[in-house]
């Protein structure tokens, strides 16, 4: 029986590394994994992990692939000896965290080039063969913070690809994941903070403290996230979206329930600045006032049905809503090393 050929971008560490070695070491020996990296000099940790899990010979191969370079993407595809990719995992990404003003244009452009345009480059190169064969599956690593972001648009390809036999483009919505990359993202804004005014510095410092607390309390081990990838990969009828944690679904439901966004913005502001009563109260009043002007106001959230992110879509549960803290800032926050999400959250 032919093995399932899986190609994963962004495998130097984090989610990509854990997913690659988990599939390559699967007891069924039914996967051939191509783990791709921008720089092959960083593949040491991948092979150490593969050795620790006793991956069988021939189950794992590394390829150089830089999602910023179309030629690099094409060259990686040509090195897939089976001549096909059954499962494509778009996982490469960069992280950026900081107040909008001080961030350099080049830094923002680099993140978008990897997380948005890079994903497009990979899809453009691998989807044509899937469409020709009438077979294939695409998984995209995302973030609960980017539910209204650009990668969500990419995943609407599922609507067009389903009739062509490409069974699903699924977005794996991650919360904070315990990787060195995420820690690096959280430690990154200090240079930008030196170039901002005093009030912005104070507010963002509070936000950053809040984010680090959420990371400390809620960060998942990459292996937990990998289990959700496996669920999506093996599902006979995969869904568009899978969640690795229930923790942040409150925010999604608030956005859907409040089309103007006032309740959502006020609730998150209040939660982020809970240690600063004056600031929290100011955000609450601003949100309530804006909502009233739009004819909305603060409505009761009720108790809508909430799908279990780790179970089959038809399994439903009911769960009361309460304001949940936001983990992602205005720009691209990455849930794990090599995890792609590009979200511009207002």
ROBA-813087 format. One record per residue (C-alpha): residue number from 1; residue in three letters; x, y, z. Coordinates in nm, 3 decimals, padded with zeros to 5 digits. Layout:
BEGIN
pt bati = NUM, gutor = Ala, x = X, y = Y, z = Z
...
END
This chain:
BEGIN
pt bati = 1, gutor = Unk, x = 00.000, y = 00.000, z = 00.000
pt bati = 2, gutor = Unk, x = 00.139, y = 00.340, z = -00.102
pt bati = 3, gutor = Unk, x = 00.238, y = 00.567, z = 00.182
pt bati = 4, gutor = Unk, x = 00.077, y = 00.907, z = 00.233
pt bati = 5, gutor = Unk, x = 00.324, y = 01.172, z = 00.120
pt bati = 6, gutor = Unk, x = 00.326, y = 01.475, z = 00.352
pt bati = 7, gutor = Unk, x = 00.523, y = 01.795, z = 00.296
pt bati = 8, gutor = Unk, x = 00.552, y = 02.041, z = 00.585
pt bati = 9, gutor = Unk, x = 00.701, y = 02.390, z = 00.574
pt bati = 10, gutor = Unk, x = 00.876, y = 02.546, z = 00.873
pt bati = 11, gutor = Unk, x = 01.024, y = 02.240, z = 01.046
pt bati = 12, gutor = Unk, x = 01.331, y = 02.376, z = 01.222
pt bati = 13, gutor = Unk, x = 01.149, y = 02.365, z = 01.557
pt bati = 14, gutor = Unk, x = 00.811, y = 02.402, z = 01.724
pt bati = 15, gutor = Unk, x = 00.493, y = 02.269, z = 01.565
pt bati = 16, gutor = Unk, x = 00.653, y = 02.180, z = 01.231
pt bati = 17, gutor = Unk, x = 00.928, y = 01.974, z = 01.393
pt bati = 18, gutor = Unk, x = 00.691, y = 01.791, z = 01.627
pt bati = 19, gutor = Unk, x = 00.442, y = 01.715, z = 01.350
pt bati = 20, gutor = Unk, x = 00.713, y = 01.589, z = 01.114
pt bati = 21, gutor = Unk, x = 00.867, y = 01.341, z = 01.359
pt bati = 22, gutor = Unk, x = 00.526, y = 01.232, z = 01.490
pt bati = 23, gutor = Unk, x = 00.413, y = 01.133, z = 01.142
pt bati = 24, gutor = Unk, x = 00.747, y = 00.977, z = 01.046
pt bati = 25, gutor = Unk, x = 00.748, y = 00.764, z = 01.362
pt bati = 26, gutor = Unk, x = 00.383, y = 00.658, z = 01.335
pt bati = 27, gutor = Unk, x = 00.353, y = 00.285, z = 01.415
pt bati = 28, gutor = Unk, x = 00.156, y = 00.229, z = 01.095
pt bati = 29, gutor = Unk, x = 00.457, y = 00.340, z = 00.890
pt bati = 30, gutor = Unk, x = 00.205, y = 00.484, z = 00.647
pt bati = 31, gutor = Unk, x = 00.364, y = 00.829, z = 00.605
pt bati = 32, gutor = Unk, x = 00.655, y = 00.959, z = 00.404
pt bati = 33, gutor = Unk, x = 00.738, y = 01.302, z = 00.543
pt bati = 34, gutor = Unk, x = 00.926, y = 01.581, z = 00.369
pt bati = 35, gutor = Unk, x = 01.025, y = 01.827, z = 00.640
pt bati = 36, gutor = Unk, x = 01.131, y = 02.154, z = 00.481
pt bati = 37, gutor = Unk, x = 01.344, y = 02.428, z = 00.630
pt bati = 38, gutor = Unk, x = 01.455, y = 02.768, z = 00.509
pt bati = 39, gutor = Unk, x = 01.811, y = 02.690, z = 00.619
pt bati = 40, gutor = Unk, x = 01.926, y = 02.327, z = 00.625
pt bati = 41, gutor = Unk, x = 02.194, y = 02.421, z = 00.875
pt bati = 42, gutor = Unk, x = 01.917, y = 02.429, z = 01.137
pt bati = 43, gutor = Unk, x = 01.802, y = 02.070, z = 01.085
pt bati = 44, gutor = Unk, x = 02.003, y = 01.926, z = 01.376
pt bati = 45, gutor = Unk, x = 01.718, y = 01.943, z = 01.629
pt bati = 46, gutor = Unk, x = 01.483, y = 01.777, z = 01.383
pt bati = 47, gutor = Unk, x = 01.710, y = 01.477, z = 01.340
pt bati = 48, gutor = Unk, x = 01.772, y = 01.455, z = 01.714
pt bati = 49, gutor = Unk, x = 01.397, y = 01.435, z = 01.770
pt bati = 50, gutor = Unk, x = 01.363, y = 01.180, z = 01.490
pt bati = 51, gutor = Unk, x = 01.631, y = 00.965, z = 01.650
pt bati = 52, gutor = Unk, x = 01.465, y = 00.985, z = 01.990
pt bati = 53, gutor = Unk, x = 01.141, y = 00.854, z = 01.839
pt bati = 54, gutor = Unk, x = 01.321, y = 00.590, z = 01.631
pt bati = 55, gutor = Unk, x = 01.179, y = 00.705, z = 01.297
pt bati = 56, gutor = Unk, x = 01.225, y = 00.419, z = 01.046
pt bati = 57, gutor = Unk, x = 01.473, y = 00.467, z = 00.762
pt bati = 58, gutor = Unk, x = 01.314, y = 00.640, z = 00.464
pt bati = 59, gutor = Unk, x = 01.023, y = 00.782, z = 00.663
pt bati = 60, gutor = Unk, x = 01.169, y = 01.133, z = 00.693
pt bati = 61, gutor = Unk, x = 01.359, y = 01.352, z = 00.451
pt bati = 62, gutor = Unk, x = 01.460, y = 01.717, z = 00.475
pt bati = 63, gutor = Unk, x = 01.441, y = 01.967, z = 00.191
pt bati = 64, gutor = Unk, x = 01.543, y = 02.330, z = 00.163
pt bati = 65, gutor = Unk, x = 01.238, y = 02.550, z = 00.106
pt bati = 66, gutor = Unk, x = 01.218, y = 02.925, z = 00.156
pt bati = 67, gutor = Unk, x = 00.857, y = 03.039, z = 00.118
pt bati = 68, gutor = Unk, x = 00.984, y = 03.387, z = 00.020
pt bati = 69, gutor = Unk, x = 01.137, y = 03.246, z = -00.298
pt bati = 70, gutor = Unk, x = 00.918, y = 03.089, z = -00.570
pt bati = 71, gutor = Unk, x = 01.220, y = 02.912, z = -00.720
pt bati = 72, gutor = Unk, x = 01.298, y = 02.754, z = -00.385
pt bati = 73, gutor = Unk, x = 00.939, y = 02.631, z = -00.352
pt bati = 74, gutor = Unk, x = 00.946, y = 02.484, z = -00.702
pt bati = 75, gutor = Unk, x = 01.284, y = 02.315, z = -00.641
pt bati = 76, gutor = Unk, x = 01.153, y = 02.150, z = -00.325
pt bati = 77, gutor = Unk, x = 00.854, y = 02.012, z = -00.515
pt bati = 78, gutor = Unk, x = 01.084, y = 01.866, z = -00.781
pt bati = 79, gutor = Unk, x = 01.278, y = 01.680, z = -00.511
pt bati = 80, gutor = Unk, x = 00.970, y = 01.489, z = -00.394
pt bati = 81, gutor = Unk, x = 01.062, y = 01.153, z = -00.546
pt bati = 82, gutor = Unk, x = 00.708, y = 01.014, z = -00.534
pt bati = 83, gutor = Unk, x = 00.599, y = 01.284, z = -00.779
pt bati = 84, gutor = Unk, x = 00.305, y = 01.388, z = -00.564
pt bati = 85, gutor = Unk, x = 00.215, y = 01.542, z = -00.228
pt bati = 86, gutor = Unk, x = -00.096, y = 01.400, z = -00.064
pt bati = 87, gutor = Unk, x = -00.100, y = 01.633, z = 00.236
pt bati = 88, gutor = Unk, x = 00.047, y = 01.982, z = 00.227
pt bati = 89, gutor = Unk, x = 00.101, y = 02.156, z = 00.562
pt bati = 90, gutor = Unk, x = 00.163, y = 02.532, z = 00.531
pt bati = 91, gutor = Unk, x = 00.332, y = 02.600, z = 00.862
pt bati = 92, gutor = Unk, x = 00.622, y = 02.840, z = 00.801
pt bati = 93, gutor = Unk, x = 00.589, y = 03.184, z = 00.952
pt bati = 94, gutor = Unk, x = 00.735, y = 03.483, z = 01.132
pt bati = 95, gutor = Unk, x = 00.616, y = 03.667, z = 01.443
pt bati = 96, gutor = Unk, x = 00.588, y = 04.038, z = 01.511
pt bati = 97, gutor = Unk, x = 00.455, y = 04.202, z = 01.824
pt bati = 98, gutor = Unk, x = 00.451, y = 04.571, z = 01.908
pt bati = 99, gutor = Unk, x = 00.265, y = 04.903, z = 01.883
pt bati = 100, gutor = Unk, x = 00.199, y = 05.004, z = 01.525
pt bati = 101, gutor = Unk, x = 00.378, y = 05.340, z = 01.518
pt bati = 102, gutor = Unk, x = 00.738, y = 05.243, z = 01.597
pt bati = 103, gutor = Unk, x = 00.747, y = 04.926, z = 01.388
pt bati = 104, gutor = Unk, x = 00.961, y = 04.957, z = 01.079
pt bati = 105, gutor = Unk, x = 00.806, y = 04.911, z = 00.737
pt bati = 106, gutor = Unk, x = 01.063, y = 04.645, z = 00.648
pt bati = 107, gutor = Unk, x = 00.974, y = 04.439, z = 00.956
pt bati = 108, gutor = Unk, x = 00.603, y = 04.446, z = 00.871
pt bati = 109, gutor = Unk, x = 00.672, y = 04.366, z = 00.506
pt bati = 110, gutor = Unk, x = 00.891, y = 04.069, z = 00.602
pt bati = 111, gutor = Unk, x = 00.618, y = 03.915, z = 00.814
pt bati = 112, gutor = Unk, x = 00.357, y = 03.957, z = 00.543
pt bati = 113, gutor = Unk, x = 00.595, y = 03.819, z = 00.280
pt bati = 114, gutor = Unk, x = 00.636, y = 03.497, z = 00.478
pt bati = 115, gutor = Unk, x = 00.299, y = 03.453, z = 00.646
pt bati = 116, gutor = Unk, x = 00.066, y = 03.568, z = 00.369
pt bati = 117, gutor = Unk, x = 00.248, y = 03.582, z = 00.036
pt bati = 118, gutor = Unk, x = 00.465, y = 03.284, z = 00.130
pt bati = 119, gutor = Unk, x = 00.158, y = 03.072, z = 00.191
pt bati = 120, gutor = Unk, x = 00.022, y = 03.181, z = -00.147
pt bati = 121, gutor = Unk, x = 00.347, y = 03.081, z = -00.319
pt bati = 122, gutor = Unk, x = 00.334, y = 02.732, z = -00.168
pt bati = 123, gutor = Unk, x = -00.033, y = 02.685, z = -00.258
pt bati = 124, gutor = Unk, x = 00.025, y = 02.806, z = -00.612
pt bati = 125, gutor = Unk, x = 00.300, y = 02.550, z = -00.662
pt bati = 126, gutor = Unk, x = 00.140, y = 02.242, z = -00.506
pt bati = 127, gutor = Unk, x = -00.233, y = 02.283, z = -00.572
pt bati = 128, gutor = Unk, x = -00.224, y = 02.233, z = -00.952
pt bati = 129, gutor = Unk, x = -00.107, y = 01.872, z = -00.916
pt bati = 130, gutor = Unk, x = -00.370, y = 01.801, z = -00.650
pt bati = 131, gutor = Unk, x = -00.639, y = 01.936, z = -00.883
pt bati = 132, gutor = Unk, x = -00.509, y = 01.727, z = -01.173
pt bati = 133, gutor = Unk, x = -00.515, y = 01.413, z = -00.959
pt bati = 134, gutor = Unk, x = -00.847, y = 01.503, z = -00.799
pt bati = 135, gutor = Unk, x = -00.695, y = 01.424, z = -00.463
pt bati = 136, gutor = Unk, x = -00.518, y = 01.600, z = -00.181
pt bati = 137, gutor = Unk, x = -00.548, y = 01.778, z = 00.149
pt bati = 138, gutor = Unk, x = -00.412, y = 02.113, z = 00.273
pt bati = 139, gutor = Unk, x = -00.363, y = 02.213, z = 00.636
pt bati = 140, gutor = Unk, x = -00.269, y = 02.568, z = 00.732
pt bati = 141, gutor = Unk, x = -00.135, y = 02.655, z = 01.075
pt bati = 142, gutor = Unk, x = -00.323, y = 02.953, z = 01.209
pt bati = 143, gutor = Unk, x = -00.405, y = 03.132, z = 01.531
pt bati = 144, gutor = Unk, x = -00.723, y = 03.206, z = 01.719
pt bati = 145, gutor = Unk, x = -00.601, y = 03.565, z = 01.712
pt bati = 146, gutor = Unk, x = -00.619, y = 03.572, z = 01.335
pt bati = 147, gutor = Unk, x = -00.976, y = 03.454, z = 01.288
pt bati = 148, gutor = Unk, x = -01.056, y = 03.762, z = 01.083
pt bati = 149, gutor = Unk, x = -00.718, y = 03.774, z = 00.913
pt bati = 150, gutor = Unk, x = -00.569, y = 03.701, z = 00.576
pt bati = 151, gutor = Unk, x = -00.513, y = 03.327, z = 00.611
pt bati = 152, gutor = Unk, x = -00.884, y = 03.285, z = 00.672
pt bati = 153, gutor = Unk, x = -00.933, y = 03.411, z = 00.316
pt bati = 154, gutor = Unk, x = -00.689, y = 03.155, z = 00.182
pt bati = 155, gutor = Unk, x = -00.887, y = 02.878, z = 00.345
pt bati = 156, gutor = Unk, x = -01.200, y = 02.974, z = 00.157
pt bati = 157, gutor = Unk, x = -01.024, y = 02.790, z = -00.126
pt bati = 158, gutor = Unk, x = -01.200, y = 02.491, z = 00.028
pt bati = 159, gutor = Unk, x = -01.520, y = 02.607, z = -00.138
pt bati = 160, gutor = Unk, x = -01.360, y = 02.596, z = -00.482
pt bati = 161, gutor = Unk, x = -01.136, y = 02.293, z = -00.437
pt bati = 162, gutor = Unk, x = -01.390, y = 02.050, z = -00.296
pt bati = 163, gutor = Unk, x = -01.557, y = 01.979, z = -00.634
pt bati = 164, gutor = Unk, x = -01.209, y = 01.910, z = -00.776
pt bati = 165, gutor = Unk, x = -01.139, y = 01.632, z = -00.528
pt bati = 166, gutor = Unk, x = -00.905, y = 01.829, z = -00.302
pt bati = 167, gutor = Unk, x = -01.071, y = 01.738, z = 00.025
pt bati = 168, gutor = Unk, x = -01.052, y = 02.043, z = 00.236
pt bati = 169, gutor = Unk, x = -00.828, y = 02.327, z = 00.312
pt bati = 170, gutor = Unk, x = -00.835, y = 02.316, z = 00.691
pt bati = 171, gutor = Unk, x = -00.711, y = 02.590, z = 00.919
pt bati = 172, gutor = Unk, x = -00.568, y = 02.470, z = 01.249
pt bati = 173, gutor = Unk, x = -00.642, y = 02.751, z = 01.494
pt bati = 174, gutor = Unk, x = -00.376, y = 02.750, z = 01.766
pt bati = 175, gutor = Unk, x = -00.361, y = 02.939, z = 02.090
pt bati = 176, gutor = Unk, x = -00.027, y = 03.007, z = 02.260
pt bati = 177, gutor = Unk, x = 00.211, y = 02.715, z = 02.216
pt bati = 178, gutor = Unk, x = 00.511, y = 02.653, z = 02.440
pt bati = 179, gutor = Unk, x = 00.804, y = 02.699, z = 02.201
pt bati = 180, gutor = Unk, x = 01.121, y = 02.904, z = 02.206
pt bati = 181, gutor = Unk, x = 00.985, y = 03.094, z = 01.907
pt bati = 182, gutor = Unk, x = 00.681, y = 03.221, z = 02.096
pt bati = 183, gutor = Unk, x = 00.904, y = 03.332, z = 02.382
pt bati = 184, gutor = Unk, x = 01.117, y = 03.518, z = 02.131
pt bati = 185, gutor = Unk, x = 00.809, y = 03.694, z = 01.992
pt bati = 186, gutor = Unk, x = 00.706, y = 03.807, z = 02.340
pt bati = 187, gutor = Unk, x = 01.056, y = 03.933, z = 02.415
pt bati = 188, gutor = Unk, x = 01.085, y = 04.115, z = 02.082
pt bati = 189, gutor = Unk, x = 00.909, y = 04.454, z = 02.123
pt bati = 190, gutor = Unk, x = 01.169, y = 04.620, z = 02.346
pt bati = 191, gutor = Unk, x = 01.357, y = 04.800, z = 02.068
pt bati = 192, gutor = Unk, x = 01.036, y = 04.937, z = 01.922
pt bati = 193, gutor = Unk, x = 00.927, y = 05.051, z = 02.267
pt bati = 194, gutor = Unk, x = 01.230, y = 05.280, z = 02.289
pt bati = 195, gutor = Unk, x = 01.084, y = 05.483, z = 02.002
pt bati = 196, gutor = Unk, x = 00.734, y = 05.541, z = 02.136
pt bati = 197, gutor = Unk, x = 00.575, y = 05.805, z = 02.358
pt bati = 198, gutor = Unk, x = 00.522, y = 05.766, z = 02.730
pt bati = 199, gutor = Unk, x = 00.150, y = 05.685, z = 02.723
pt bati = 200, gutor = Unk, x = 00.183, y = 05.429, z = 02.446
pt bati = 201, gutor = Unk, x = 00.480, y = 05.279, z = 02.628
pt bati = 202, gutor = Unk, x = 00.276, y = 05.241, z = 02.947
pt bati = 203, gutor = Unk, x = -00.029, y = 05.092, z = 02.774
pt bati = 204, gutor = Unk, x = 00.170, y = 04.848, z = 02.566
pt bati = 205, gutor = Unk, x = 00.378, y = 04.747, z = 02.865
pt bati = 206, gutor = Unk, x = 00.052, y = 04.651, z = 03.039
pt bati = 207, gutor = Unk, x = -00.063, y = 04.463, z = 02.729
pt bati = 208, gutor = Unk, x = 00.268, y = 04.279, z = 02.703
pt bati = 209, gutor = Unk, x = 00.252, y = 04.181, z = 03.069
pt bati = 210, gutor = Unk, x = -00.101, y = 04.051, z = 03.011
pt bati = 211, gutor = Unk, x = 00.012, y = 03.850, z = 02.707
pt bati = 212, gutor = Unk, x = 00.297, y = 03.691, z = 02.898
pt bati = 213, gutor = Unk, x = 00.059, y = 03.592, z = 03.176
pt bati = 214, gutor = Unk, x = -00.173, y = 03.428, z = 02.924
pt bati = 215, gutor = Unk, x = 00.124, y = 03.249, z = 02.770
pt bati = 216, gutor = Unk, x = 00.240, y = 03.129, z = 03.113
pt bati = 217, gutor = Unk, x = -00.106, y = 03.004, z = 03.208
pt bati = 218, gutor = Unk, x = -00.240, y = 02.873, z = 02.878
pt bati = 219, gutor = Unk, x = 00.049, y = 02.771, z = 02.651
pt bati = 220, gutor = Unk, x = 00.006, y = 02.421, z = 02.512
pt bati = 221, gutor = Unk, x = 00.280, y = 02.168, z = 02.451
pt bati = 222, gutor = Unk, x = 00.339, y = 02.122, z = 02.076
pt bati = 223, gutor = Unk, x = 00.236, y = 01.758, z = 02.108
pt bati = 224, gutor = Unk, x = -00.116, y = 01.867, z = 02.205
pt bati = 225, gutor = Unk, x = -00.134, y = 02.075, z = 01.889
pt bati = 226, gutor = Unk, x = 00.000, y = 01.792, z = 01.674
pt bati = 227, gutor = Unk, x = -00.292, y = 01.573, z = 01.784
pt bati = 228, gutor = Unk, x = -00.532, y = 01.821, z = 01.629
pt bati = 229, gutor = Unk, x = -00.336, y = 01.816, z = 01.303
pt bati = 230, gutor = Unk, x = -00.366, y = 01.438, z = 01.301
pt bati = 231, gutor = Unk, x = -00.741, y = 01.464, z = 01.359
pt bati = 232, gutor = Unk, x = -00.776, y = 01.695, z = 01.060
pt bati = 233, gutor = Unk, x = -00.548, y = 01.481, z = 00.847
pt bati = 234, gutor = Unk, x = -00.738, y = 01.159, z = 00.915
pt bati = 235, gutor = Unk, x = -01.094, y = 01.292, z = 00.912
pt bati = 236, gutor = Unk, x = -01.302, y = 01.141, z = 00.628
pt bati = 237, gutor = Unk, x = -01.475, y = 01.477, z = 00.588
pt bati = 238, gutor = Unk, x = -01.242, y = 01.738, z = 00.737
pt bati = 239, gutor = Unk, x = -01.388, y = 02.071, z = 00.842
pt bati = 240, gutor = Unk, x = -01.267, y = 02.416, z = 00.747
pt bati = 241, gutor = Unk, x = -01.152, y = 02.500, z = 01.097
pt bati = 242, gutor = Unk, x = -01.009, y = 02.306, z = 01.392
pt bati = 243, gutor = Unk, x = -00.923, y = 02.455, z = 01.731
pt bati = 244, gutor = Unk, x = -00.641, y = 02.332, z = 01.952
pt bati = 245, gutor = Unk, x = -00.795, y = 02.494, z = 02.261
pt bati = 246, gutor = Unk, x = -01.137, y = 02.614, z = 02.376
pt bati = 247, gutor = Unk, x = -00.982, y = 02.895, z = 02.577
pt bati = 248, gutor = Unk, x = -01.025, y = 03.173, z = 02.319
pt bati = 249, gutor = Unk, x = -01.347, y = 03.071, z = 02.146
pt bati = 250, gutor = Unk, x = -01.531, y = 03.328, z = 02.353
pt bati = 251, gutor = Unk, x = -01.370, y = 03.597, z = 02.139
pt bati = 252, gutor = Unk, x = -01.483, y = 03.439, z = 01.816
pt bati = 253, gutor = Unk, x = -01.840, y = 03.413, z = 01.939
pt bati = 254, gutor = Unk, x = -01.835, y = 03.771, z = 02.061
pt bati = 255, gutor = Unk, x = -01.723, y = 03.886, z = 01.717
pt bati = 256, gutor = Unk, x = -01.996, y = 03.690, z = 01.547
pt bati = 257, gutor = Unk, x = -02.263, y = 03.804, z = 01.791
pt bati = 258, gutor = Unk, x = -02.162, y = 04.171, z = 01.773
pt bati = 259, gutor = Unk, x = -02.114, y = 04.274, z = 01.408
pt bati = 260, gutor = Unk, x = -02.003, y = 04.625, z = 01.504
pt bati = 261, gutor = Unk, x = -01.731, y = 04.492, z = 01.735
pt bati = 262, gutor = Unk, x = -01.796, y = 04.731, z = 02.024
pt bati = 263, gutor = Unk, x = -01.875, y = 04.464, z = 02.284
pt bati = 264, gutor = Unk, x = -01.571, y = 04.262, z = 02.177
pt bati = 265, gutor = Unk, x = -01.330, y = 04.557, z = 02.188
pt bati = 266, gutor = Unk, x = -01.461, y = 04.682, z = 02.522
pt bati = 267, gutor = Unk, x = -01.451, y = 04.338, z = 02.683
pt bati = 268, gutor = Unk, x = -01.095, y = 04.267, z = 02.571
pt bati = 269, gutor = Unk, x = -00.979, y = 04.616, z = 02.673
pt bati = 270, gutor = Unk, x = -01.136, y = 04.569, z = 03.016
pt bati = 271, gutor = Unk, x = -00.965, y = 04.235, z = 03.059
pt bati = 272, gutor = Unk, x = -00.622, y = 04.346, z = 02.939
pt bati = 273, gutor = Unk, x = -00.623, y = 04.645, z = 03.171
pt bati = 274, gutor = Unk, x = -00.785, y = 04.474, z = 03.467
pt bati = 275, gutor = Unk, x = -00.497, y = 04.586, z = 03.691
pt bati = 276, gutor = Unk, x = -00.560, y = 04.949, z = 03.595
pt bati = 277, gutor = Unk, x = -00.921, y = 05.027, z = 03.701
pt bati = 278, gutor = Unk, x = -00.922, y = 05.375, z = 03.548
pt bati = 279, gutor = Unk, x = -00.803, y = 05.249, z = 03.210
pt bati = 280, gutor = Unk, x = -01.039, y = 04.952, z = 03.216
pt bati = 281, gutor = Unk, x = -01.335, y = 05.173, z = 03.302
pt bati = 282, gutor = Unk, x = -01.244, y = 05.416, z = 03.024
pt bati = 283, gutor = Unk, x = -01.247, y = 05.133, z = 02.770
pt bati = 284, gutor = Unk, x = -01.582, y = 05.007, z = 02.894
pt bati = 285, gutor = Unk, x = -01.744, y = 05.350, z = 02.870
pt bati = 286, gutor = Unk, x = -01.600, y = 05.408, z = 02.523
pt bati = 287, gutor = Unk, x = -01.732, y = 05.076, z = 02.398
pt bati = 288, gutor = Unk, x = -02.075, y = 05.126, z = 02.546
pt bati = 289, gutor = Unk, x = -02.101, y = 05.478, z = 02.405
pt bati = 290, gutor = Unk, x = -01.995, y = 05.374, z = 02.057
pt bati = 291, gutor = Unk, x = -02.235, y = 05.079, z = 02.064
pt bati = 292, gutor = Unk, x = -02.525, y = 05.305, z = 02.157
pt bati = 293, gutor = Unk, x = -02.442, y = 05.542, z = 01.870
pt bati = 294, gutor = Unk, x = -02.451, y = 05.252, z = 01.626
pt bati = 295, gutor = Unk, x = -02.785, y = 05.135, z = 01.762
pt bati = 296, gutor = Unk, x = -02.632, y = 04.832, z = 01.929
pt bati = 297, gutor = Unk, x = -02.511, y = 04.882, z = 02.282
pt bati = 298, gutor = Unk, x = -02.399, y = 04.609, z = 02.514
pt bati = 299, gutor = Unk, x = -02.629, y = 04.316, z = 02.447
pt bati = 300, gutor = Unk, x = -02.660, y = 04.004, z = 02.655
pt bati = 301, gutor = Unk, x = -02.448, y = 03.731, z = 02.506
pt bati = 302, gutor = Unk, x = -02.691, y = 03.456, z = 02.604
pt bati = 303, gutor = Unk, x = -02.574, y = 03.097, z = 02.592
pt bati = 304, gutor = Unk, x = -02.524, y = 02.997, z = 02.225
pt bati = 305, gutor = Unk, x = -02.408, y = 02.656, z = 02.118
pt bati = 306, gutor = Unk, x = -02.036, y = 02.613, z = 02.097
pt bati = 307, gutor = Unk, x = -01.869, y = 02.341, z = 01.895
pt bati = 308, gutor = Unk, x = -01.609, y = 02.133, z = 02.071
pt bati = 309, gutor = Unk, x = -01.281, y = 02.220, z = 01.891
pt bati = 310, gutor = Unk, x = -01.121, y = 01.886, z = 01.969
pt bati = 311, gutor = Unk, x = -01.410, y = 01.663, z = 01.873
pt bati = 312, gutor = Unk, x = -01.623, y = 01.586, z = 01.570
pt bati = 313, gutor = Unk, x = -01.817, y = 01.888, z = 01.439
pt bati = 314, gutor = Unk, x = -02.155, y = 01.732, z = 01.515
pt bati = 315, gutor = Unk, x = -02.076, y = 01.699, z = 01.885
pt bati = 316, gutor = Unk, x = -02.217, y = 02.012, z = 02.044
pt bati = 317, gutor = Unk, x = -02.198, y = 02.156, z = 02.389
pt bati = 318, gutor = Unk, x = -02.335, y = 02.456, z = 02.562
pt bati = 319, gutor = Unk, x = -02.102, y = 02.687, z = 02.744
pt bati = 320, gutor = Unk, x = -02.164, y = 03.029, z = 02.903
pt bati = 321, gutor = Unk, x = -01.971, y = 03.318, z = 02.760
pt bati = 322, gutor = Unk, x = -01.746, y = 03.554, z = 02.948
pt bati = 323, gutor = Unk, x = -01.491, y = 03.807, z = 02.825
pt bati = 324, gutor = Unk, x = -01.164, y = 03.636, z = 02.745
pt bati = 325, gutor = Unk, x = -00.824, y = 03.803, z = 02.717
pt bati = 326, gutor = Unk, x = -00.669, y = 03.871, z = 02.381
pt bati = 327, gutor = Unk, x = -00.335, y = 03.710, z = 02.311
pt bati = 328, gutor = Unk, x = -00.265, y = 03.867, z = 01.975
pt bati = 329, gutor = Unk, x = -00.186, y = 04.230, z = 01.912
pt bati = 330, gutor = Unk, x = -00.255, y = 04.438, z = 01.604
pt bati = 331, gutor = Unk, x = -00.016, y = 04.243, z = 01.386
pt bati = 332, gutor = Unk, x = 00.111, y = 03.893, z = 01.329
pt bati = 333, gutor = Unk, x = 00.152, y = 03.678, z = 01.634
pt bati = 334, gutor = Unk, x = 00.274, y = 03.325, z = 01.577
pt bati = 335, gutor = Unk, x = 00.152, y = 03.037, z = 01.793
pt bati = 336, gutor = Unk, x = 00.468, y = 02.834, z = 01.756
pt bati = 337, gutor = Unk, x = 00.799, y = 02.820, z = 01.576
pt bati = 338, gutor = Unk, x = 00.722, y = 02.799, z = 01.206
pt bati = 339, gutor = Unk, x = 00.352, y = 02.853, z = 01.258
pt bati = 340, gutor = Unk, x = 00.200, y = 03.076, z = 00.998
pt bati = 341, gutor = Unk, x = -00.058, y = 03.337, z = 01.072
pt bati = 342, gutor = Unk, x = -00.093, y = 03.683, z = 00.932
pt bati = 343, gutor = Unk, x = -00.368, y = 03.873, z = 01.099
pt bati = 344, gutor = Unk, x = -00.421, y = 04.245, z = 01.112
pt bati = 345, gutor = Unk, x = -00.645, y = 04.281, z = 01.413
pt bati = 346, gutor = Unk, x = -00.774, y = 04.635, z = 01.453
END
